[in-house]
Each structure stands twice: as C-alpha cells, then as structure tokens.
Amino acid sequence: MLLGSLCTTDHNQMVCAVGDGKCNILDRITIDLSTPAVTLKKVIDYFDGFDDLAAIGVSSFGPLELRTYSSQYGYIKESSRENWQNVNLLGTLRHHFKIPISFTTDVNSRAYGEYIQSILQDDPILALSYITISDGVGVGIVNDGKFVGTMGSPEIGHIIPQRHVDDMDFPGVCPYQSDCLEGLVSTPAIEARMGQKPEEISMFNPIWDIVAYYIAQSLVQTTVFVRPQKIILGGSIVNEIELQKVKEQFKQLLNNYLNVGDVDQYITLPSCDEDKLAIIGNLALAKQQFYSQEVR
C-alpha cells in the first residue's frame, strides 16, 4: 500500500512524503510556503507523480476547522501566516484526488507519530500528550489510539498560569488573554520581553527560569487532567538545557501529589525529528482513513 503525507512545519514550509503501509518513508520533499495557489499546485504536482496512492494524511498549522459537520470542515481559518486565512486546504486536495484523505493539526500528527513509533518499537504508549512551543503553543493528546477533542484540538496554550514573581510587569502578547501560557512563553513573548530572538539569548539568562516555571505549570495541569503515560515537549523553545529546568520546576510544583514514575522518562523531548514524526503520524492516519472508508 502506498500512502501520502502532507504536513506543515514551524519554518513556513510544507513537507510532502510518500510511504508504505508500515509507515516506512520512501520519498519526501520540502516546499516553501508562499501563496496557497502556488504552494498547493506544487503539492498536487508532487502527489500526481504517484499513480497508486491509496490515501493521504494531511496535517497543518491552524487554527483549523475540525468539526466534520461544519460547512468549513478542512479550512485553515484565521491564521497568522500571511496569505493563509480561510483557505480550503482539505477541499482543494479532495477536489483533485479522489481517494481518502485524513485531516488534523500539525501537533496531532506529531503526537500520533510518537504513538505509532512506540507501537513499532514494542513499547506502546497508550496515553500521551505532545506539547509544542514555538511561535505558538499547541498540544496533541492521544488516548488509546484516539485524539482528545471533538469540537477542535485542545488549547493548552490558553490556560492562565500563575505569574512568576520576577515577571509581574510583563503584560503578555496574546491578543485574547494577554498573559496566557502562549502569551508568556512563545517566541513572540520572549522577543517582546528581551528585544532578542530566543536563540540569541544566553542560556544563563534568568528568562529561561521564568519560561520553565510557566511550562512546568502546564505540565502539572496536563498530568492531573489527562493522566498521560508520557509528556513530550517539542518546538523550538525547549532544548536539553531548558528541559532540565522544566523538570525541576515540575517536580517542585507537583510535590509528589501523583506518582508519575521517573520524571526523566515521563517528560521528554521528541523521539526523533518532528517532521519525521508528523509524516509517520499522517501515514498511519491515512491508512486508517482508507480502511474506514473501505468498510463503509
């Protein structure tokens, strides 16, 4: 079985790939994000090169319309990406390709990729939360092979954390809640405070202790609400050094209220390249979509 994957990245790009029914990636290309007309023409041309595609898995930045009963199901809605507002992504692909196509968020496909990877490695993670922190904050939650959220994807980026004592004067950058999690820890939030891009800031700067404190609060909330087996932190903000700060803050805040086992195993970075995870997740979701429509 030959399956396709289309996923967006954190770098204003789309990655198209083709794989088999066992989620092995056979071919992939990267397409720069320009206008929808130009970009999607290149996407269609790529998949047109494979005559025997059985299904395609699509995942994208948002916000997305994920309610299947909505007339705008499959749309990218009010995106902050230039030119990508109210784009009928799924409908455009369905118009050209008369095969099953799955549709979800970019972070959901990464979460599902982790889930599938764990199964392929004979160490299944049946409940996991994948939190990505970069220009925004998103989460994908997989519970027993299914996504959590029927009206749309969960929005952990918009929880309201307790403010750090050394960060009381920063108003936050979210246009909706100001100092929600996304308004405090995203790339724009850090740049607004510091006047520098995150990668230009010293690892010893106290801002990273503040950011870790806020992220750790979101992990405590995830733990007590979702009770996952594992939490994975993706995106550009958290690296190995920041991960350790987050873990220390998490342990202090949770204070042994719940037994999550070894924190170093409970909170981790992604198991591999995030684009690869998204492809694997999309291939698996495409396969599911194919068989679900075959049954009908």
Phi, psi and chi 1 to 4 in degrees:
 res  aa     phi    psi   chi1   chi2   chi3   chi4
   1 MET       -  130.6  174.0 -177.5  -71.9      -
   2 LEU  -105.8  126.4 -156.4   58.3      -      -
   3 LEU  -125.2  151.7  -57.2  164.3      -      -
   4 GLY  -112.6  156.9      -      -      -      -
   5 SER  -138.0  134.4  165.3      -      -      -
   6 LEU  -126.9  119.9  168.1   63.0      -      -
   7 CYS  -135.9  145.2   56.0      -      -      -
   8 THR   -90.7  159.1   58.4      -      -      -
   9 THR  -120.0  176.0   76.0      -      -      -
  10 ASP   -80.3    3.3  -66.7  -26.4      -      -
  11 HIS  -118.6   33.4  -52.1  -68.7      -      -
  12 ASN    53.4   49.3  -73.8  -40.1      -      -
  13 GLN  -140.1  162.1  -65.7  174.4  -37.7      -
  14 MET  -117.8  141.6  -75.1 -172.1  171.5      -
  15 VAL  -113.5  122.3  176.1      -      -      -
  16 CYS  -104.9  139.5  -64.8      -      -      -
  17 ALA  -148.2  159.9      -      -      -      -
  18 VAL  -129.3  137.7  168.9      -      -      -
  19 GLY  -144.4 -179.6      -      -      -      -
  20 ASP  -102.1 -177.2   61.4   20.5      -      -
  21 GLY   -69.1   -8.5      -      -      -      -
  22 LYS  -104.1   15.4  -63.8 -178.5  178.3  179.5
  23 CYS    67.8   23.1  -64.8      -      -      -
  24 ASN   -80.8  129.8  -63.9  -53.6      -      -
  25 ILE   -84.4  120.9  -59.2  170.2      -      -
  26 LEU   -99.9  -28.5  -53.2  176.1      -      -
  27 ASP  -159.8  149.4 -172.6   70.6      -      -
  28 ARG  -157.3  149.6   62.8 -174.9  -76.2 -178.4
  29 ILE  -138.7  161.4   63.2  166.2      -      -
  30 THR  -117.2  133.6  -60.4      -      -      -
  31 ILE  -121.9  127.1  -61.1  170.4      -      -
  32 ASP   -68.3  144.1  -70.8  -27.6      -      -
  33 LEU   -82.8  114.8 -149.4   64.8      -      -
  34 SER  -119.1 -117.9   56.7      -      -      -
  35 THR   -88.7  155.6   64.6      -      -      -
  36 PRO   -55.2  -41.0  -28.0   36.4      -      -
  37 ALA   -61.9  -45.7      -      -      -      -
  38 VAL   -71.1  -47.1  170.8      -      -      -
  39 THR   -65.6  -46.5  -57.4      -      -      -
  40 LEU   -71.0  -26.5  -65.8 -179.4      -      -
  41 LYS   -63.1  -41.2  175.0   64.7  164.9   57.4
  42 LYS   -67.0  -38.3  -67.3  178.5 -179.7  178.6
  43 VAL   -61.2  -48.7  168.8      -      -      -
  44 ILE   -62.7  -41.5  -70.6  168.7      -      -
  45 ASP   -61.6  -38.1  -72.8  -15.0      -      -
  46 TYR   -64.1  -51.9  173.0   75.9      -      -
  47 PHE   -69.7  -24.9  -72.4  124.0      -      -
  48 ASP   -64.0  -18.5  -90.2  -17.8      -      -
  49 GLY   -75.8   -2.8      -      -      -      -
  50 PHE  -122.1  107.7  -58.8   88.9      -      -
  51 ASP   -73.6  -23.4  -65.4  -29.0      -      -
  52 ASP  -113.2   31.9   48.3   -7.5      -      -
  53 LEU   -65.4  131.4  -82.3 -177.1      -      -
  54 ALA   -90.5  -31.6      -      -      -      -
  55 ALA  -166.7  163.6      -      -      -      -
  56 ILE  -130.7  138.7  -59.8  173.2      -      -
  57 GLY  -105.3  129.0      -      -      -      -
  58 VAL  -120.7  132.1  175.2      -      -      -
  59 SER  -137.5  144.1   59.5      -      -      -
  60 SER  -146.4  159.6  173.6      -      -      -
  61 PHE   -63.0  164.7   56.0   80.4      -      -
  62 GLY  -125.2 -161.3      -      -      -      -
  63 PRO   -72.2  145.7   24.6  -32.5      -      -
  64 LEU  -112.6  152.2  -57.3  178.3      -      -
  65 GLU   -91.8  106.9  179.1   54.5   87.6      -
  66 LEU  -105.8   -2.3  -64.8  175.2      -      -
  67 ARG   -77.7  113.7  -65.0  171.9  -64.7  179.4
  68 THR   -65.1  -21.4   55.8      -      -      -
  69 TYR   -84.4   -8.2   57.5   81.6      -      -
  70 SER   -76.5  145.2  169.4      -      -      -
  71 SER   -66.5  -16.7   61.8      -      -      -
  72 GLN  -109.3   21.6  -69.3 -167.1  -46.1      -
  73 TYR   -55.2  131.0  170.6   60.9      -      -
  74 GLY    94.4    1.0      -      -      -      -
  75 TYR   -86.1  144.7  -86.1   63.9      -      -
  76 ILE   -83.2  123.4  -60.3  173.2      -      -
  77 LYS   -89.9 -123.5  -59.6  -68.1  -73.3  178.5
  78 GLU   -83.5   65.1  -62.9   80.9   14.5      -
  79 SER   -71.1  150.1  171.4      -      -      -
  80 SER   -81.2   -8.7   60.1      -      -      -
  81 ARG   -73.3  131.4  -48.2  -78.0  178.4  114.9
  82 GLU   -58.0  132.3 -173.0  176.9   -0.9      -
  83 ASN    76.4   -0.7  -59.6  -45.9      -      -
  84 TRP  -113.0   41.5  -74.3   82.3      -      -
  85 GLN  -100.7  134.3  -66.1   78.9   34.8      -
  86 ASN    54.1   52.2  -64.9  -51.2      -      -
  87 VAL  -101.3  127.6  175.1      -      -      -
  88 ASN   -84.3   76.3 -172.0    0.6      -      -
  89 LEU   -65.1  -53.7  176.5   57.7      -      -
  90 LEU   -64.8  -43.0  179.7   59.5      -      -
  91 GLY   -62.4  -37.6      -      -      -      -
  92 THR   -62.2  -43.5  -60.1      -      -      -
  93 LEU   -71.9  -39.3  -63.3  174.4      -      -
  94 ARG   -65.3  -32.3  -81.1 -178.5  167.9  174.7
  95 HIS   -64.0  -35.2  177.4   76.0      -      -
  96 HIS   -91.0  -39.2 -169.9   84.3      -      -
  97 PHE  -108.0  117.0  -61.1  103.8      -      -
  98 LYS   -91.5   54.1  -52.0  -56.4 -178.8 -175.1
  99 ILE  -134.5  163.4   57.0  177.5      -      -
 100 PRO   -61.3  139.3  -23.5   34.3      -      -
 101 ILE  -135.9  122.4  -58.0  176.5      -      -
 102 SER   -88.0  159.7   65.3      -      -      -
 103 PHE  -147.5  126.7 -176.7   71.0      -      -
 104 THR  -158.8 -176.3 -167.6      -      -      -
 105 THR   -80.8  161.3   65.8      -      -      -
 106 ASP   -62.9  -39.6   49.2    4.7      -      -
 107 VAL   -72.4  -31.6   66.3      -      -      -
 108 ASN   -62.2  -41.8  -92.4   -6.0      -      -
 109 SER   -66.3  -35.3   64.2      -      -      -
 110 ARG   -67.1  -43.2  -65.6  171.5 -172.1  174.5
 111 ALA   -60.7  -42.4      -      -      -      -
 112 TYR   -68.7  -33.5 -149.2   74.3      -      -
 113 GLY   -60.8  -41.3      -      -      -      -
 114 GLU   -63.5  -42.1  -73.8  -78.7    5.9      -
 115 TYR   -60.7  -46.9  167.7   69.1      -      -
 116 ILE   -66.2  -41.8  -65.5  -62.5      -      -
 117 GLN   -56.7  -43.0  -74.4  -90.6   75.5      -
 118 SER   -64.5  -35.7   72.6      -      -      -
 119 ILE   -69.0  -43.8  -67.9  173.2      -      -
 120 LEU   -63.3  -27.6  -66.1  173.7      -      -
 121 GLN   -93.7   11.9  -65.4  166.3    1.4      -
 122 ASP    57.9   31.3  -66.8  -36.4      -      -
 123 ASP  -137.8   65.1 -172.1   18.0      -      -
 124 PRO   -62.8  135.6   20.9  -31.6      -      -
 125 ILE  -105.4  103.6  -54.5  169.0      -      -
 126 LEU   -82.0  -18.0  -61.7 -179.5      -      -
 127 ALA  -140.8  116.4      -      -      -      -
 128 LEU  -143.7  152.3   66.2   88.5      -      -
 129 SER  -119.0  128.8  -66.3      -      -      -
 130 TYR  -114.4  110.8 -168.4  112.5      -      -
 131 ILE  -108.2  126.5  -59.1  172.5      -      -
 132 THR  -114.3  134.9 -178.6      -      -      -
 133 ILE  -130.1  111.6  -54.2  168.5      -      -
 134 SER  -151.9 -114.2   50.2      -      -      -
 135 ASP   -65.5  -25.1  -72.0  -14.4      -      -
 136 GLY  -139.8 -170.9      -      -      -      -
 137 VAL  -128.5  123.0  177.9      -      -      -
 138 GLY  -132.4  164.4      -      -      -      -
 139 VAL  -143.2  141.3   62.9      -      -      -
 140 GLY  -120.2  128.4      -      -      -      -
 141 ILE  -119.0  121.9  -58.2  171.7      -      -
 142 VAL  -110.7  125.2  178.7      -      -      -
 143 ASN  -128.0  111.1 -175.4   40.9      -      -
 144 ASP    54.2   43.4 -162.3   20.2      -      -
 145 GLY    83.5    2.2      -      -      -      -
 146 LYS  -123.9  149.5  -63.2  179.7  176.3   62.6
 147 PHE   -77.7  145.9  -66.4  122.6      -      -
 148 VAL   -89.9  130.1  170.7      -      -      -
 149 GLY   117.3  106.9      -      -      -      -
 150 THR  -101.4  -27.1   55.4      -      -      -
 151 MET   -86.9   -5.5  -63.2  -64.5  -70.2      -
 152 GLY   153.5  178.7      -      -      -      -
 153 SER   -76.7  151.1   55.7      -      -      -
 154 PRO   -59.5  150.0  -22.2   33.5      -      -
 155 GLU  -120.6   67.8  -68.1  -74.1   -5.8      -
 156 ILE   -66.3  -22.0 -161.4  170.7      -      -
 157 GLY   -64.1  -13.6      -      -      -      -
 158 HIS  -113.6   21.1  -63.9  -83.0      -      -
 159 ILE   -73.1  158.3   64.4  170.8      -      -
 160 ILE  -107.5  100.8  -50.0  -63.4      -      -
 161 PRO   -78.5  159.9   27.5  -31.5      -      -
 162 GLN   -68.3  136.1 -179.2  177.5   -6.7      -
 163 ARG   -75.6  142.8  -63.7  -60.0  -63.7  -92.3
 164 HIS   -71.7  142.0 -167.7  -75.2      -      -
 165 VAL   -61.6  -25.9  -67.1      -      -      -
 166 ASP   -95.8   13.8  -64.2  -32.3      -      -
 167 ASP  -136.6   28.9 -166.8   44.1      -      -
 168 MET   -74.2  -23.8  -59.6  -60.5  -69.0      -
 169 ASP   -90.9  -13.5  -65.4  -28.5      -      -
 170 PHE   -77.9  123.4  178.6   61.9      -      -
 171 PRO   -77.7  -16.4   28.3  -35.2      -      -
 172 GLY    90.2  163.6      -      -      -      -
 173 VAL  -119.0   -0.2  -60.5      -      -      -
 174 CYS   -69.8  129.2  176.6      -      -      -
 175 PRO   -70.3   -9.9   25.4  -34.1      -      -
 176 TYR  -104.5  -59.2  -60.6   98.8      -      -
 177 GLN  -106.1    0.0  -71.6   90.3   18.5      -
 178 SER    64.1  -76.8  -62.7      -      -      -
 179 ASP  -108.4   41.2   61.0  -12.8      -      -
 180 CYS   -72.7  178.8   61.3      -      -      -
 181 LEU   -55.4  -48.3 -179.4   66.1      -      -
 182 GLU   -62.3  -37.3 -175.7  169.4  -63.2      -
 183 GLY   -70.0  -11.1      -      -      -      -
 184 LEU  -112.5  -27.3  -65.2  172.3      -      -
 185 VAL  -121.2   -6.8  -54.3      -      -      -
 186 SER   -70.1  167.3   63.3      -      -      -
 187 THR   -53.8  -48.9  -61.5      -      -      -
 188 PRO   -59.9  -34.2  -24.6   35.1      -      -
 189 ALA   -66.6  -43.1      -      -      -      -
 190 ILE   -67.3  -42.0  -66.4  170.9      -      -
 191 GLU   -63.5  -37.7  -69.6  179.3   -1.7      -
 192 ALA   -65.1  -38.1      -      -      -      -
 193 ARG   -71.1  -47.7  -82.8 -167.6 -162.3   84.8
 194 MET   -98.8  -18.5  -51.9  -59.8  -66.1      -
 195 GLY    70.8   16.9      -      -      -      -
 196 GLN  -140.0  156.0  -67.3  176.8  -73.5      -
 197 LYS   -73.5  150.9  -65.1 -179.0  178.3  179.6
 198 PRO   -53.1  -39.6  -28.7   36.3      -      -
 199 GLU   -70.0  -11.1   60.6  -92.8   24.4      -
 200 GLU   -95.1   -4.5  -61.9  170.2  -17.0      -
 201 ILE   -95.6  135.0  -58.1  171.1      -      -
 202 SER   -58.4  143.8  166.3      -      -      -
 203 MET   -65.2  -17.1   70.2  177.3   73.1      -
 204 PHE   -92.0   -2.0  -58.0  109.7      -      -
 205 ASN   -67.2  136.2 -166.4  -62.7      -      -
 206 PRO   -60.2  -16.3  -22.8   32.0      -      -
 207 ILE   -57.2  -31.3 -174.8   62.4      -      -
 208 TRP   -73.3  -27.9  -62.6  119.6      -      -
 209 ASP   -69.2  -36.4  -65.0  -52.2      -      -
 210 ILE   -67.1  -46.6  -66.7  170.9      -      -
 211 VAL   -61.4  -42.6  167.8      -      -      -
 212 ALA   -62.1  -36.8      -      -      -      -
 213 TYR   -62.2  -44.0  175.7   66.4      -      -
 214 TYR   -68.9  -42.9  -66.0  137.3      -      -
 215 ILE   -63.3  -41.9  -65.4  173.2      -      -
 216 ALA   -59.9  -36.7      -      -      -      -
 217 GLN   -62.0  -40.0  -71.5 -174.7   59.3      -
 218 SER   -66.2  -31.5   74.0      -      -      -
 219 LEU   -73.3  -35.4  -56.2 -165.4      -      -
 220 VAL   -64.3  -44.8  169.8      -      -      -
 221 GLN   -63.6  -40.5  -65.4 -157.9   31.5      -
 222 THR   -60.6  -42.5  -61.6      -      -      -
 223 THR   -62.6  -47.1  -63.1      -      -      -
 224 VAL   -77.7  -26.2  -62.9      -      -      -
 225 PHE   -89.5  -42.5  -83.6  107.1      -      -
 226 VAL   -98.4  -31.7 -179.3      -      -      -
 227 ARG    54.9   53.4  -58.7  -61.2  -60.1  -90.3
 228 PRO   -76.1  163.6   31.6  -36.3      -      -
 229 GLN   -77.6  -27.0  -71.4  173.8 -102.6      -
 230 LYS  -152.3  147.1  175.9  171.8  -80.7 -164.8
 231 ILE  -119.0  128.9  -61.0  174.8      -      -
 232 ILE  -114.0  131.1  -61.8  138.1      -      -
 233 LEU  -106.6  112.6  -70.5  177.0      -      -
 234 GLY  -113.1 -172.2      -      -      -      -
 235 GLY    93.0 -178.9      -      -      -      -
 236 SER   -89.9  -14.0   60.5      -      -      -
 237 ILE   -80.0  -38.8  -64.9  -61.2      -      -
 238 VAL   -97.2  118.6 -179.3      -      -      -
 239 ASN  -115.8 -170.5   55.6   30.5      -      -
 240 GLU   -59.2  -38.8  -72.8  -77.8    2.4      -
 241 ILE   -69.9  -46.8  -64.2  172.1      -      -
 242 GLU   -65.6  -33.3  -54.2  -44.8  -39.0      -
 243 LEU   -58.4  -41.3 -177.6   66.2      -      -
 244 GLN   -64.9  -38.5  -63.3  -50.8  -47.4      -
 245 LYS   -63.3  -42.9  -65.7  179.1 -176.1  -70.2
 246 VAL   -61.8  -44.4  170.8      -      -      -
 247 LYS   -61.5  -42.2  -71.8  177.8 -179.8  177.5
 248 GLU   -64.1  -43.4  -71.2  -56.3  -45.0      -
 249 GLN   -64.9  -39.6  -64.2  -84.7   12.7      -
 250 PHE   -60.0  -46.8  171.7   82.3      -      -
 251 LYS   -61.6  -39.8  -73.9 -171.1  -77.8 -171.2
 252 GLN   -66.8  -42.5  -68.6  178.7   31.1      -
 253 LEU   -72.5  -41.1  -69.3  169.3      -      -
 254 LEU   -71.8  -35.6 -170.8   62.8      -      -
 255 ASN    53.9   41.3 -163.7   28.6      -      -
 256 ASN    63.4   20.2  -66.6  -43.7      -      -
 257 TYR   -62.1  -41.3  174.5   65.6      -      -
 258 LEU  -121.7  149.7  -65.1  172.9      -      -
 259 ASN   -89.2  106.7  179.9   13.0      -      -
 260 VAL  -103.2    8.0  -61.8      -      -      -
 261 GLY    77.4 -151.8      -      -      -      -
 262 ASP   -70.5  115.0 -176.3   -8.3      -      -
 263 VAL   -60.9  -31.7  172.0      -      -      -
 264 ASP   -66.0  -23.7  -72.3  -29.1      -      -
 265 GLN   -94.3  -25.6  -62.3  -61.6  -43.5      -
 266 TYR   -77.4  -40.2 -179.5   63.3      -      -
 267 ILE  -115.5  116.8  -56.5  170.3      -      -
 268 THR  -138.6  168.0   70.6      -      -      -
 269 LEU   -81.2  167.5  -63.8  177.0      -      -
 270 PRO   -56.9  150.4  -25.3   34.8      -      -
 271 SER   -72.7  -19.6   61.9      -      -      -
 272 CYS  -159.3 -174.6   64.3      -      -      -
 273 ASP   -50.9  133.5  171.5   76.4      -      -
 274 GLU   -66.0  -33.6  -70.6 -169.0  -80.9      -
 275 ASP   -64.5  -38.6  -67.9  -14.9      -      -
 276 LYS   -64.2  -41.5 -179.4  179.5  178.4 -178.9
 277 LEU   -59.9  -43.1  -76.3  174.9      -      -
 278 ALA   -63.0  -40.0      -      -      -      -
 279 ILE   -63.8  -47.8  -65.9  169.6      -      -
 280 ILE   -59.5  -44.5  -67.9  169.9      -      -
 281 GLY   -61.1  -43.9      -      -      -      -
 282 ASN   -65.8  -39.3  -82.9  -22.2      -      -
 283 LEU   -62.0  -42.7  -66.4  176.5      -      -
 284 ALA   -66.2  -40.7      -      -      -      -
 285 LEU   -68.7  -36.0  -68.9  167.3      -      -
 286 ALA   -63.1  -41.7      -      -      -      -
 287 LYS   -62.6  -43.3 -176.3  177.0  179.1  179.4
 288 GLN   -60.4  -43.4  -76.4 -174.1   20.4      -
 289 GLN   -62.2  -39.5 -171.3   77.9   -0.4      -
 290 PHE   -61.2  -49.4  173.5   81.1      -      -
 291 TYR   -72.4  -31.8  -78.0  114.8      -      -
 292 SER   -66.4  -36.5   67.5      -      -      -
 293 GLN   -78.3  -27.8  -65.3 -160.3   15.7      -
 294 GLU   -64.6  -39.0  -77.8  -76.2  -67.3      -
 295 VAL   -64.0  -39.5  169.0      -      -      -
 296 ARG   -66.9      -  -67.5  175.7 -161.5  165.0
